[in-house]
Amino acid sequence: MDVKRVLITGTTSGVGRALLERYVRDQVAVVSVNRRRVPELEARHPSVRFECVDVRSSEGVERLIRELAASGTLPDVFILNAGINRMDNDARFDPSLYREVMETNLFGVLNFIGPLTALPATGVERHVVAVSSMVKYAGNPYGLGYATSKRALTACFDVWARMYAGTDLVFKQIMLGPVPTGIYAMDDRFPRWMAGLKKLSSASIDGTARAISRFAGNRKKKLLYPLRALPLFGAMWLGRALIPGFFPSFFDGRKTIGGGPRRPRNER
Ligand SMILES: NC(=O)c1ccc[n+]([C@@H]2O[C@H](COP(=O)([O-])OP(=O)(O)OC[C@H]3O[C@@H](n4cnc5c(N)ncnc54)[C@H](OP(=O)(O)O)[C@@H]3O)[C@@H](O)[C@H]2O)c1
C-alpha cells in the first residue's frame, strides 16, 4: 500500500512521537491525536494536523472520524498507539487505576472502531493498526489493567481481522516487546536477572517506529517485535509457574492468609 495519510494516537512521546517524525520525514500527511497540546511539538511540525482529543472520549473520537470523512481526508492508515501503564494491583487492587488503564488502552482503541465500521465502503483500503503487547504471553501481575487491556485488544483484533477479511477495512496488530519509553516500568518488582534480560531484549524507539511503519502499509496481520524479546516472556511465564517468591509482593500478600487481615506492604 502506498501510504498517503496516517492518523497516529499518542504522539507526545515514545513510539508515537518517533512514528510521527518518521512519517513527516517520508512526506506522508499526518493527523496526530493527543489529549493535550504540546506547543514545542506542534511548532516543530507545521505540516501535521494536530487534533486535541482524549481517546477515552467516544464522542470526541466519533466527531473526529466524521469530520475527516466529510472533508475527504480520512487517512489510509490508523495507528492506534496511545496507552498507559499503572501499578494497579500491588499491595491492594486499585479499581480506579485499573479502570483508567482499561479506558485508555482498550476503549481508547475501540472508540475508533465503531465509527470506522459504520462508514460506507468506499473501495479504498484502510489499515487499522492496534499497538498491543507481548504481555499477552505473560502479563505482569502488578499492572493488571495493562495486561488484561492488551489481551482484550488482541482478542478483538483477532476477531475483526477474520470478520473483515476481503473488505476495505484491514485489521492488524503489533505485539510489542520492551521499548525504553515512559511505559517501561516496574523493574524493581522483578528478580534482578529478569530486569537485565529485559534490557537486553529491548528494541530501540527508532527501530520500533521503523518496524511499525513498514508493517502498517503491508498485508501482514500481525507483527511480533522484537522477536528476541519472546524468550523473556517465556522466562516470566516459567518463573511464575515454578519459582516461589518470583513476584515478591504477591507472595507477601499470600502469607497473611490465616494470619490476620491484609495490610499495605508499607505498613507491615
Ligand atoms: N514501551 C514498551 O515497552 C511497550 C511495550 C509493549 C507495548 N507498548 C505500547 O506502545 C504504545 C506506545 O507507548 P510508549 O511506550 O511510546 O509510551 P509513552 O511514551 O508513555 O507514550 C504514550 C502516549 O500515549 C498518550 N496517551 C495516554 N493516554 C492518552 C489519552 N487518554 N488520549 C490520548 N493520548 C493518550 C500519551 O500522551 P500524554 O503525554 O498526554 O500522556 C503518550 O503520547 C502503548 O500502547 C503501549 O502500551 C509499549
The ligand as an SDF file (V2000), in Angstrom:
LIG
                    3D

 48 52  0  0  0  0  0  0  0  0999 V2000
    7.3390    0.7620   25.7050 N   0  0  0  0  0  0  0  0  0  0  0  0
    7.0890   -0.5360   25.8240 C   0  0  0  0  0  0  0  0  0  0  0  0
    7.8600   -1.3060   26.4100 O   0  0  0  0  0  0  0  0  0  0  0  0
    5.8250   -1.1020   25.2060 C   0  0  0  0  0  0  0  0  0  0  0  0
    5.6710   -2.4880   25.1140 C   0  0  0  0  0  0  0  0  0  0  0  0
    4.5170   -3.0100   24.5640 C   0  0  0  0  0  0  0  0  0  0  0  0
    3.5240   -2.1560   24.0950 C   0  0  0  0  0  0  0  0  0  0  0  0
    3.7000   -0.8040   24.1910 N   0  0  0  0  0  0  0  0  0  0  0  0
    2.6170    0.0690   23.7230 C   0  0  0  0  0  0  0  0  0  0  0  0
    3.1400    1.0650   22.8650 O   0  0  0  0  0  0  0  0  0  0  0  0
    2.2500    2.1950   22.8740 C   0  0  0  0  0  0  0  0  0  0  0  0
    3.0590    3.4760   22.9920 C   0  0  0  0  0  0  0  0  0  0  0  0
    3.6000    3.5810   24.2920 O   0  0  0  0  0  0  0  0  0  0  0  0
    5.0510    4.1780   24.5860 P   0  0  0  0  0  0  0  0  0  0  0  0
    5.8910    3.0330   25.0110 O   0  0  0  0  0  0  0  0  0  0  0  0
    5.5110    5.0150   23.4490 O   0  0  0  0  0  0  0  0  0  0  0  0
    4.7380    5.0500   25.9020 O   0  0  0  0  0  0  0  0  0  0  0  0
    4.6780    6.6260   26.1510 P   0  0  0  0  0  0  0  0  0  0  0  0
    5.9700    7.2610   25.7470 O   0  0  0  0  0  0  0  0  0  0  0  0
    4.2340    6.7740   27.5720 O   0  0  0  0  0  0  0  0  0  0  0  0
    3.5460    7.1540   25.1440 O   0  0  0  0  0  0  0  0  0  0  0  0
    2.1750    7.0070   25.3950 C   0  0  0  0  0  0  0  0  0  0  0  0
    1.4210    8.0450   24.5730 C   0  0  0  0  0  0  0  0  0  0  0  0
    0.0070    7.8260   24.7630 O   0  0  0  0  0  0  0  0  0  0  0  0
   -0.5780    9.0790   25.0620 C   0  0  0  0  0  0  0  0  0  0  0  0
   -1.8420    8.9500   25.8010 N   0  0  0  0  0  0  0  0  0  0  0  0
   -2.0270    8.3850   27.0160 C   0  0  0  0  0  0  0  0  0  0  0  0
   -3.3130    8.4770   27.3660 N   0  0  0  0  0  0  0  0  0  0  0  0
   -3.9650    9.1170   26.3400 C   0  0  0  0  0  0  0  0  0  0  0  0
   -5.3150    9.5090   26.1230 C   0  0  0  0  0  0  0  0  0  0  0  0
   -6.2630    9.2520   27.0240 N   0  0  0  0  0  0  0  0  0  0  0  0
   -5.6260   10.1390   24.9540 N   0  0  0  0  0  0  0  0  0  0  0  0
   -4.6580   10.3950   24.0370 C   0  0  0  0  0  0  0  0  0  0  0  0
   -3.3610   10.0590   24.2010 N   0  0  0  0  0  0  0  0  0  0  0  0
   -3.0130    9.4270   25.3480 C   0  0  0  0  0  0  0  0  0  0  0  0
    0.4800    9.8010   25.8760 C   0  0  0  0  0  0  0  0  0  0  0  0
    0.1670   11.1720   25.9740 O   0  0  0  0  0  0  0  0  0  0  0  0
    0.4910   12.0660   27.2920 P   0  0  0  0  0  0  0  0  0  0  0  0
    1.8570   12.6320   27.0580 O   0  0  0  0  0  0  0  0  0  0  0  0
   -0.5660   13.1110   27.2780 O   0  0  0  0  0  0  0  0  0  0  0  0
    0.4390   11.1590   28.4750 O   0  0  0  0  0  0  0  0  0  0  0  0
    1.7000    9.4810   25.0190 C   0  0  0  0  0  0  0  0  0  0  0  0
    1.7340   10.3230   23.8940 O   0  0  0  0  0  0  0  0  0  0  0  0
    1.2880    1.9500   24.0520 C   0  0  0  0  0  0  0  0  0  0  0  0
    0.0540    1.4810   23.5720 O   0  0  0  0  0  0  0  0  0  0  0  0
    1.9740    0.8590   24.8380 C   0  0  0  0  0  0  0  0  0  0  0  0
    1.0820    0.0850   25.5940 O   0  0  0  0  0  0  0  0  0  0  0  0
    4.8190   -0.2590   24.7320 C   0  0  0  0  0  0  0  0  0  0  0  0
  1  2  1  0
  2  3  2  0
  2  4  1  0
  4  5  1  0
  4 48  2  0
  5  6  2  0
  6  7  1  0
  7  8  2  0
  8  9  1  0
  8 48  1  0
  9 10  1  0
  9 46  1  0
 10 11  1  0
 11 12  1  0
 11 44  1  0
 12 13  1  0
 13 14  1  0
 14 15  2  0
 14 16  1  0
 14 17  1  0
 17 18  1  0
 18 19  2  0
 18 20  1  0
 18 21  1  0
 21 22  1  0
 22 23  1  0
 23 24  1  0
 23 42  1  0
 24 25  1  0
 25 26  1  0
 25 36  1  0
 26 27  1  0
 26 35  1  0
 27 28  2  0
 28 29  1  0
 29 30  1  0
 29 35  2  0
 30 31  1  0
 30 32  2  0
 32 33  1  0
 33 34  2  0
 34 35  1  0
 36 37  1  0
 36 42  1  0
 37 38  1  0
 38 39  2  0
 38 40  1  0
 38 41  1  0
 42 43  1  0
 44 45  1  0
 44 46  1  0
 46 47  1  0
M  CHG  2   8   1  16  -1
M  END
$$$$
